[in-house]
Amino acid sequence: MADFEATPTHDSPAAEELKKALKAFKKRLKLTRLDHESRLGYGPMSSGSNSALVAIPPPNQFPKPVWDELVRQGKLKYLGQGLYELGDVA
């Protein structure tokens, strides 16, 4: 008996892959923001500063069709030049 759930369609990425990609994107964005905030220019005695960073290149572990599908679903926004930001739904 064939297992049809294990074979993804060629039209769009599997829902599980999209979920993993979005999770990886959020984690990368969080780490990039933390790295940006911890730079030497803020000073340990200052009140600190939140990063204004909102867009990053997506993790390269997932192919472009995954990111295109997340943009289509409204979970990410494509800003051009390979940069994405979180969408309104995410």
Backbone as XML, in Angstrom:
<?xml version="1.0"?>
<chain id="A" units="angstrom">
  <residue number="1" name="MET">
    <atom name="N" x="0.837" y="-1.165" z="0.000"/>
    <atom name="CA" x="0.000" y="0.000" z="0.000"/>
    <atom name="C" x="0.889" y="1.238" z="0.000"/>
  </residue>
  <residue number="2" name="ALA">
    <atom name="N" x="0.597" y="2.183" z="-0.853"/>
    <atom name="CA" x="1.400" y="3.399" z="-0.967"/>
    <atom name="C" x="1.028" y="4.399" z="0.120"/>
  </residue>
  <residue number="3" name="ASP">
    <atom name="N" x="2.021" y="5.073" z="0.617"/>
    <atom name="CA" x="1.804" y="6.090" z="1.633"/>
    <atom name="C" x="1.829" y="7.450" z="0.950"/>
  </residue>
  <residue number="4" name="PHE">
    <atom name="N" x="0.653" y="8.019" z="0.715"/>
    <atom name="CA" x="0.562" y="9.258" z="-0.041"/>
    <atom name="C" x="0.930" y="10.480" z="0.787"/>
  </residue>
  <residue number="5" name="GLU">
    <atom name="N" x="0.871" y="10.395" z="2.102"/>
    <atom name="CA" x="1.208" y="11.534" z="2.945"/>
    <atom name="C" x="2.712" y="11.814" z="2.950"/>
  </residue>
  <residue number="6" name="ALA">
    <atom name="N" x="3.525" y="10.814" z="2.709"/>
    <atom name="CA" x="4.981" y="10.980" z="2.759"/>
    <atom name="C" x="5.532" y="11.614" z="1.492"/>
  </residue>
  <residue number="7" name="THR">
    <atom name="N" x="4.766" y="11.606" z="0.411"/>
    <atom name="CA" x="5.250" y="12.181" z="-0.830"/>
    <atom name="C" x="4.664" y="13.579" z="-1.006"/>
  </residue>
  <residue number="8" name="PRO">
    <atom name="N" x="5.487" y="14.623" z="-0.865"/>
    <atom name="CA" x="4.980" y="15.984" z="-1.035"/>
    <atom name="C" x="4.700" y="16.279" z="-2.502"/>
  </residue>
  <residue number="9" name="THR">
    <atom name="N" x="3.794" y="17.193" z="-2.735"/>
    <atom name="CA" x="3.505" y="17.588" z="-4.109"/>
    <atom name="C" x="4.632" y="18.473" z="-4.611"/>
  </residue>
  <residue number="10" name="HIS">
    <atom name="N" x="4.774" y="18.533" z="-5.903"/>
    <atom name="CA" x="5.839" y="19.335" z="-6.499"/>
    <atom name="C" x="5.416" y="20.801" z="-6.630"/>
  </residue>
  <residue number="11" name="ASP">
    <atom name="N" x="4.130" y="21.079" z="-6.396"/>
    <atom name="CA" x="3.633" y="22.443" z="-6.542"/>
    <atom name="C" x="4.054" y="23.339" z="-5.380"/>
  </residue>
  <residue number="12" name="SER">
    <atom name="N" x="3.963" y="22.824" z="-4.165"/>
    <atom name="CA" x="4.303" y="23.651" z="-3.008"/>
    <atom name="C" x="5.017" y="22.801" z="-1.958"/>
  </residue>
  <residue number="13" name="PRO">
    <atom name="N" x="5.833" y="23.449" z="-1.125"/>
    <atom name="CA" x="6.548" y="22.715" z="-0.077"/>
    <atom name="C" x="5.589" y="22.149" z="0.962"/>
  </residue>
  <residue number="14" name="ALA">
    <atom name="N" x="6.018" y="21.120" z="1.656"/>
    <atom name="CA" x="5.201" y="20.486" z="2.682"/>
    <atom name="C" x="4.985" y="21.441" z="3.853"/>
  </residue>
  <residue number="15" name="ALA">
    <atom name="N" x="3.858" y="21.291" z="4.522"/>
    <atom name="CA" x="3.524" y="22.160" z="5.649"/>
    <atom name="C" x="4.563" y="22.063" z="6.758"/>
  </residue>
  <residue number="16" name="GLU">
    <atom name="N" x="5.080" y="20.875" z="7.001"/>
    <atom name="CA" x="6.089" y="20.694" z="8.043"/>
    <atom name="C" x="7.379" y="21.435" z="7.683"/>
  </residue>
  <residue number="17" name="GLU">
    <atom name="N" x="7.750" y="21.400" z="6.409"/>
    <atom name="CA" x="8.949" y="22.104" z="5.966"/>
    <atom name="C" x="8.770" y="23.619" z="6.108"/>
  </residue>
  <residue number="18" name="LEU">
    <atom name="N" x="7.573" y="24.106" z="5.805"/>
    <atom name="CA" x="7.294" y="25.534" z="5.955"/>
    <atom name="C" x="7.382" y="25.948" z="7.423"/>
  </residue>
  <residue number="19" name="LYS">
    <atom name="N" x="6.863" y="25.105" z="8.292"/>
    <atom name="CA" x="6.900" y="25.392" z="9.730"/>
    <atom name="C" x="8.341" y="25.435" z="10.237"/>
  </residue>
  <residue number="20" name="LYS">
    <atom name="N" x="9.149" y="24.481" z="9.799"/>
    <atom name="CA" x="10.565" y="24.450" z="10.201"/>
    <atom name="C" x="11.315" y="25.664" z="9.665"/>
  </residue>
  <residue number="21" name="ALA">
    <atom name="N" x="11.012" y="26.047" z="8.433"/>
    <atom name="CA" x="11.689" y="27.192" z="7.824"/>
    <atom name="C" x="11.333" y="28.484" z="8.549"/>
  </residue>
  <residue number="22" name="LEU">
    <atom name="N" x="10.064" y="28.651" z="8.897"/>
    <atom name="CA" x="9.647" y="29.862" z="9.603"/>
    <atom name="C" x="10.281" y="29.919" z="10.993"/>
  </residue>
  <residue number="23" name="LYS">
    <atom name="N" x="10.360" y="28.787" z="11.645"/>
    <atom name="CA" x="10.996" y="28.722" z="12.963"/>
    <atom name="C" x="12.484" y="29.077" z="12.854"/>
  </residue>
  <residue number="24" name="ALA">
    <atom name="N" x="13.145" y="28.544" z="11.832"/>
    <atom name="CA" x="14.563" y="28.850" z="11.621"/>
    <atom name="C" x="14.754" y="30.330" z="11.304"/>
  </residue>
  <residue number="25" name="PHE">
    <atom name="N" x="13.835" y="30.912" z="10.536"/>
    <atom name="CA" x="13.925" y="32.333" z="10.206"/>
    <atom name="C" x="13.790" y="33.184" z="11.462"/>
  </residue>
  <residue number="26" name="LYS">
    <atom name="N" x="12.803" y="32.860" z="12.295"/>
    <atom name="CA" x="12.590" y="33.623" z="13.525"/>
    <atom name="C" x="13.801" y="33.528" z="14.453"/>
  </residue>
  <residue number="27" name="LYS">
    <atom name="N" x="14.374" y="32.345" z="14.553"/>
    <atom name="CA" x="15.550" y="32.158" z="15.403"/>
    <atom name="C" x="16.733" y="32.951" z="14.862"/>
  </residue>
  <residue number="28" name="ARG">
    <atom name="N" x="16.947" y="32.905" z="13.551"/>
    <atom name="CA" x="18.046" y="33.658" z="12.934"/>
    <atom name="C" x="17.852" y="35.150" z="13.134"/>
  </residue>
  <residue number="29" name="LEU">
    <atom name="N" x="16.612" y="35.631" z="12.995"/>
    <atom name="CA" x="16.327" y="37.052" z="13.192"/>
    <atom name="C" x="16.607" y="37.459" z="14.637"/>
  </residue>
  <residue number="30" name="LYS">
    <atom name="N" x="16.199" y="36.637" z="15.577"/>
    <atom name="CA" x="16.427" y="36.921" z="16.993"/>
    <atom name="C" x="17.925" y="36.977" z="17.304"/>
  </residue>
  <residue number="31" name="LEU">
    <atom name="N" x="18.666" y="36.001" z="16.821"/>
    <atom name="CA" x="20.104" y="35.972" z="17.075"/>
    <atom name="C" x="20.828" y="37.131" z="16.393"/>
  </residue>
  <residue number="32" name="THR">
    <atom name="N" x="20.379" y="37.499" z="15.201"/>
    <atom name="CA" x="20.987" y="38.619" z="14.494"/>
    <atom name="C" x="20.730" y="39.922" z="15.242"/>
  </residue>
  <residue number="33" name="ARG">
    <atom name="N" x="19.514" y="40.074" z="15.772"/>
    <atom name="CA" x="19.199" y="41.271" z="16.567"/>
    <atom name="C" x="20.053" y="41.330" z="17.828"/>
  </residue>
  <residue number="34" name="LEU">
    <atom name="N" x="20.167" y="40.198" z="18.528"/>
    <atom name="CA" x="20.986" y="40.164" z="19.740"/>
    <atom name="C" x="22.435" y="40.505" z="19.440"/>
  </residue>
  <residue number="35" name="ASP">
    <atom name="N" x="22.948" y="39.979" z="18.337"/>
    <atom name="CA" x="24.317" y="40.266" z="17.935"/>
    <atom name="C" x="24.486" y="41.753" z="17.621"/>
  </residue>
  <residue number="36" name="HIS">
    <atom name="N" x="23.502" y="42.319" z="16.954"/>
    <atom name="CA" x="23.562" y="43.735" z="16.598"/>
    <atom name="C" x="23.501" y="44.616" z="17.850"/>
  </residue>
  <residue number="37" name="GLU">
    <atom name="N" x="22.687" y="44.235" z="18.829"/>
    <atom name="CA" x="22.550" y="45.013" z="20.057"/>
    <atom name="C" x="23.783" y="44.919" z="20.951"/>
  </residue>
  <residue number="38" name="SER">
    <atom name="N" x="24.556" y="43.850" z="20.829"/>
    <atom name="CA" x="25.692" y="43.657" z="21.714"/>
    <atom name="C" x="26.984" y="44.258" z="21.169"/>
  </residue>
  <residue number="39" name="ARG">
    <atom name="N" x="26.883" y="45.033" z="20.122"/>
    <atom name="CA" x="28.079" y="45.672" z="19.546"/>
    <atom name="C" x="28.707" y="46.639" z="20.536"/>
  </residue>
  <residue number="40" name="LEU">
    <atom name="N" x="29.956" y="46.958" z="20.288"/>
    <atom name="CA" x="30.688" y="47.902" z="21.162"/>
    <atom name="C" x="30.168" y="49.295" z="20.974"/>
  </residue>
  <residue number="41" name="GLY">
    <atom name="N" x="29.530" y="49.961" z="20.871"/>
    <atom name="CA" x="29.095" y="51.314" z="20.693"/>
    <atom name="C" x="27.947" y="51.629" z="21.596"/>
  </residue>
  <residue number="42" name="TYR">
    <atom name="N" x="27.367" y="50.621" z="22.218"/>
    <atom name="CA" x="26.234" y="50.887" z="23.095"/>
    <atom name="C" x="26.718" y="51.169" z="24.509"/>
  </residue>
  <residue number="43" name="GLY">
    <atom name="N" x="27.812" y="50.574" z="24.922"/>
    <atom name="CA" x="28.394" y="50.833" z="26.228"/>
    <atom name="C" x="27.685" y="50.106" z="27.354"/>
  </residue>
  <residue number="44" name="PRO">
    <atom name="N" x="28.446" y="49.562" z="28.293"/>
    <atom name="CA" x="27.851" y="48.797" z="29.385"/>
    <atom name="C" x="27.105" y="49.669" z="30.390"/>
  </residue>
  <residue number="45" name="MET">
    <atom name="N" x="27.423" y="50.947" z="30.450"/>
    <atom name="CA" x="26.779" y="51.813" z="31.425"/>
    <atom name="C" x="25.596" y="52.577" z="30.838"/>
  </residue>
  <residue number="46" name="SER">
    <atom name="N" x="25.324" y="52.395" z="29.568"/>
    <atom name="CA" x="24.202" y="53.100" z="28.950"/>
    <atom name="C" x="22.917" y="52.340" z="29.220"/>
  </residue>
  <residue number="47" name="SER">
    <atom name="N" x="21.825" y="52.949" z="28.872"/>
    <atom name="CA" x="20.530" y="52.307" z="29.085"/>
    <atom name="C" x="20.262" y="51.229" z="28.052"/>
  </residue>
  <residue number="48" name="GLY">
    <atom name="N" x="21.165" y="51.094" z="27.119"/>
    <atom name="CA" x="20.999" y="50.082" z="26.080"/>
    <atom name="C" x="20.194" y="50.632" z="24.923"/>
  </residue>
  <residue number="49" name="SER">
    <atom name="N" x="20.062" y="49.841" z="23.928"/>
    <atom name="CA" x="19.334" y="50.274" z="22.748"/>
    <atom name="C" x="18.776" y="49.043" z="22.055"/>
  </residue>
  <residue number="50" name="ASN">
    <atom name="N" x="17.561" y="49.146" z="21.636"/>
    <atom name="CA" x="16.965" y="48.058" z="20.875"/>
    <atom name="C" x="17.411" y="48.158" z="19.430"/>
  </residue>
  <residue number="51" name="SER">
    <atom name="N" x="17.575" y="47.031" z="18.819"/>
    <atom name="CA" x="17.987" y="46.996" z="17.433"/>
    <atom name="C" x="16.813" y="47.358" z="16.535"/>
  </residue>
  <residue number="52" name="ALA">
    <atom name="N" x="17.082" y="48.164" z="15.546"/>
    <atom name="CA" x="16.065" y="48.522" z="14.566"/>
    <atom name="C" x="16.081" y="47.540" z="13.398"/>
  </residue>
  <residue number="53" name="LEU">
    <atom name="N" x="16.854" y="46.491" z="13.524"/>
    <atom name="CA" x="16.999" y="45.491" z="12.483"/>
    <atom name="C" x="15.680" y="44.726" z="12.312"/>
  </residue>
  <residue number="54" name="VAL">
    <atom name="N" x="15.134" y="44.719" z="11.101"/>
    <atom name="CA" x="13.874" y="44.021" z="10.860"/>
    <atom name="C" x="13.955" y="43.005" z="9.734"/>
  </residue>
  <residue number="55" name="ALA">
    <atom name="N" x="14.952" y="43.112" z="8.858"/>
    <atom name="CA" x="15.029" y="42.223" z="7.703"/>
    <atom name="C" x="16.393" y="41.547" z="7.637"/>
  </residue>
  <residue number="56" name="ILE">
    <atom name="N" x="16.367" y="40.268" z="7.253"/>
    <atom name="CA" x="17.591" y="39.480" z="7.126"/>
    <atom name="C" x="17.476" y="38.574" z="5.911"/>
  </residue>
  <residue number="57" name="PRO">
    <atom name="N" x="18.607" y="38.080" z="5.415"/>
    <atom name="CA" x="18.525" y="37.024" z="4.398"/>
    <atom name="C" x="18.074" y="35.731" z="5.085"/>
  </residue>
  <residue number="58" name="PRO">
    <atom name="N" x="17.258" y="34.940" z="4.446"/>
    <atom name="CA" x="16.768" y="33.724" z="5.086"/>
    <atom name="C" x="17.864" y="32.672" z="5.220"/>
  </residue>
  <residue number="59" name="PRO">
    <atom name="N" x="17.705" y="31.748" z="6.170"/>
    <atom name="CA" x="18.671" y="30.646" z="6.291"/>
    <atom name="C" x="18.743" y="29.860" z="4.983"/>
  </residue>
  <residue number="60" name="ASN">
    <atom name="N" x="19.948" y="29.473" z="4.597"/>
    <atom name="CA" x="20.124" y="28.808" z="3.303"/>
    <atom name="C" x="19.876" y="27.301" z="3.358"/>
  </residue>
  <residue number="61" name="GLN">
    <atom name="N" x="19.404" y="26.786" z="4.473"/>
    <atom name="CA" x="19.093" y="25.354" z="4.561"/>
    <atom name="C" x="17.816" y="25.001" z="3.794"/>
  </residue>
  <residue number="62" name="PHE">
    <atom name="N" x="17.032" y="26.020" z="3.462"/>
    <atom name="CA" x="15.766" y="25.791" z="2.780"/>
    <atom name="C" x="15.811" y="26.451" z="1.405"/>
  </residue>
  <residue number="63" name="PRO">
    <atom name="N" x="15.189" y="25.821" z="0.399"/>
    <atom name="CA" x="15.223" y="26.373" z="-0.962"/>
    <atom name="C" x="14.313" y="27.594" z="-1.118"/>
  </residue>
  <residue number="64" name="LYS">
    <atom name="N" x="14.517" y="28.331" z="-2.171"/>
    <atom name="CA" x="13.753" y="29.553" z="-2.440"/>
    <atom name="C" x="12.243" y="29.321" z="-2.520"/>
  </residue>
  <residue number="65" name="PRO">
    <atom name="N" x="11.757" y="28.196" z="-3.078"/>
    <atom name="CA" x="10.300" y="27.994" z="-3.118"/>
    <atom name="C" x="9.651" y="27.980" z="-1.727"/>
  </residue>
  <residue number="66" name="VAL">
    <atom name="N" x="10.392" y="27.579" z="-0.707"/>
    <atom name="CA" x="9.858" y="27.594" z="0.656"/>
    <atom name="C" x="9.613" y="29.035" z="1.083"/>
  </residue>
  <residue number="67" name="TRP">
    <atom name="N" x="10.585" y="29.903" z="0.825"/>
    <atom name="CA" x="10.443" y="31.310" z="1.218"/>
    <atom name="C" x="9.365" y="31.996" z="0.394"/>
  </residue>
  <residue number="68" name="ASP">
    <atom name="N" x="9.259" y="31.637" z="-0.881"/>
    <atom name="CA" x="8.214" y="32.202" z="-1.735"/>
    <atom name="C" x="6.825" y="31.823" z="-1.216"/>
  </residue>
  <residue number="69" name="GLU">
    <atom name="N" x="6.681" y="30.587" z="-0.765"/>
    <atom name="CA" x="5.386" y="30.130" z="-0.244"/>
    <atom name="C" x="5.048" y="30.851" z="1.060"/>
  </residue>
  <residue number="70" name="LEU">
    <atom name="N" x="6.039" y="31.072" z="1.921"/>
    <atom name="CA" x="5.790" y="31.804" z="3.172"/>
    <atom name="C" x="5.406" y="33.256" z="2.891"/>
  </residue>
  <residue number="71" name="VAL">
    <atom name="N" x="5.966" y="33.839" z="1.840"/>
    <atom name="CA" x="5.572" y="35.196" z="1.432"/>
    <atom name="C" x="4.143" y="35.171" z="0.913"/>
  </residue>
  <residue number="72" name="ARG">
    <atom name="N" x="3.820" y="34.164" z="0.114"/>
    <atom name="CA" x="2.465" y="34.047" z="-0.437"/>
    <atom name="C" x="1.437" y="33.909" z="0.676"/>
  </residue>
  <residue number="73" name="GLN">
    <atom name="N" x="1.789" y="33.198" z="1.747"/>
    <atom name="CA" x="0.887" y="33.002" z="2.880"/>
    <atom name="C" x="0.817" y="34.233" z="3.787"/>
  </residue>
  <residue number="74" name="GLY">
    <atom name="N" x="1.699" y="35.198" z="3.582"/>
    <atom name="CA" x="1.685" y="36.411" z="4.382"/>
    <atom name="C" x="2.478" y="36.318" z="5.676"/>
  </residue>
  <residue number="75" name="LYS">
    <atom name="N" x="3.209" y="35.229" z="5.858"/>
    <atom name="CA" x="3.989" y="35.058" z="7.083"/>
    <atom name="C" x="5.323" y="35.790" z="7.017"/>
  </residue>
  <residue number="76" name="LEU">
    <atom name="N" x="5.806" y="36.042" z="5.804"/>
    <atom name="CA" x="7.021" y="36.817" z="5.586"/>
    <atom name="C" x="6.734" y="37.854" z="4.506"/>
  </residue>
  <residue number="77" name="LYS">
    <atom name="N" x="7.550" y="38.900" z="4.501"/>
    <atom name="CA" x="7.485" y="39.903" z="3.436"/>
    <atom name="C" x="8.845" y="39.950" z="2.758"/>
  </residue>
  <residue number="78" name="TYR">
    <atom name="N" x="8.828" y="39.987" z="1.430"/>
    <atom name="CA" x="10.072" y="40.098" z="0.675"/>
    <atom name="C" x="10.338" y="41.575" z="0.430"/>
  </residue>
  <residue number="79" name="LEU">
    <atom name="N" x="11.509" y="42.051" z="0.853"/>
    <atom name="CA" x="11.845" y="43.464" z="0.724"/>
    <atom name="C" x="12.754" y="43.757" z="-0.454"/>
  </residue>
  <residue number="80" name="GLY">
    <atom name="N" x="13.214" y="42.728" z="-1.127"/>
    <atom name="CA" x="14.128" y="42.916" z="-2.249"/>
    <atom name="C" x="15.552" y="42.638" z="-1.834"/>
  </residue>
  <residue number="81" name="GLN">
    <atom name="N" x="16.404" y="42.412" z="-2.795"/>
    <atom name="CA" x="17.821" y="42.132" z="-2.599"/>
    <atom name="C" x="18.059" y="40.973" z="-1.635"/>
  </residue>
  <residue number="82" name="GLY">
    <atom name="N" x="17.161" y="39.991" z="-1.624"/>
    <atom name="CA" x="17.336" y="38.795" z="-0.804"/>
    <atom name="C" x="16.989" y="38.959" z="0.660"/>
  </residue>
  <residue number="83" name="LEU">
    <atom name="N" x="16.338" y="40.064" z="1.036"/>
    <atom name="CA" x="15.991" y="40.298" z="2.433"/>
    <atom name="C" x="14.505" y="40.050" z="2.681"/>
  </residue>
  <residue number="84" name="TYR">
    <atom name="N" x="14.230" y="39.430" z="3.825"/>
    <atom name="CA" x="12.861" y="39.142" z="4.230"/>
    <atom name="C" x="12.636" y="39.680" z="5.637"/>
  </residue>
  <residue number="85" name="GLU">
    <atom name="N" x="11.382" y="40.020" z="5.954"/>
    <atom name="CA" x="11.008" y="40.388" z="7.304"/>
    <atom name="C" x="9.753" y="39.615" z="7.670"/>
  </residue>
  <residue number="86" name="LEU">
    <atom name="N" x="9.441" y="39.584" z="8.961"/>
    <atom name="CA" x="8.243" y="38.901" z="9.405"/>
    <atom name="C" x="7.015" y="39.636" z="8.882"/>
  </residue>
  <residue number="87" name="GLY">
    <atom name="N" x="6.021" y="38.875" z="8.483"/>
    <atom name="CA" x="4.788" y="39.458" z="7.990"/>
    <atom name="C" x="3.845" y="39.783" z="9.140"/>
  </residue>
  <residue number="88" name="ASP">
    <atom name="N" x="2.670" y="40.253" z="8.799"/>
    <atom name="CA" x="1.681" y="40.635" z="9.804"/>
    <atom name="C" x="1.068" y="39.425" z="10.501"/>
  </residue>
  <residue number="89" name="VAL">
    <atom name="N" x="0.958" y="38.310" z="9.799"/>
    <atom name="CA" x="0.329" y="37.107" z="10.326"/>
    <atom name="C" x="1.245" y="36.371" z="11.291"/>
  </residue>
  <residue number="90" name="ALA">
    <atom name="N" x="2.562" y="36.414" z="11.039"/>
    <atom name="CA" x="3.518" y="35.667" z="11.848"/>
    <atom name="C" x="3.554" y="36.252" z="13.206"/>
  </residue>
</chain>
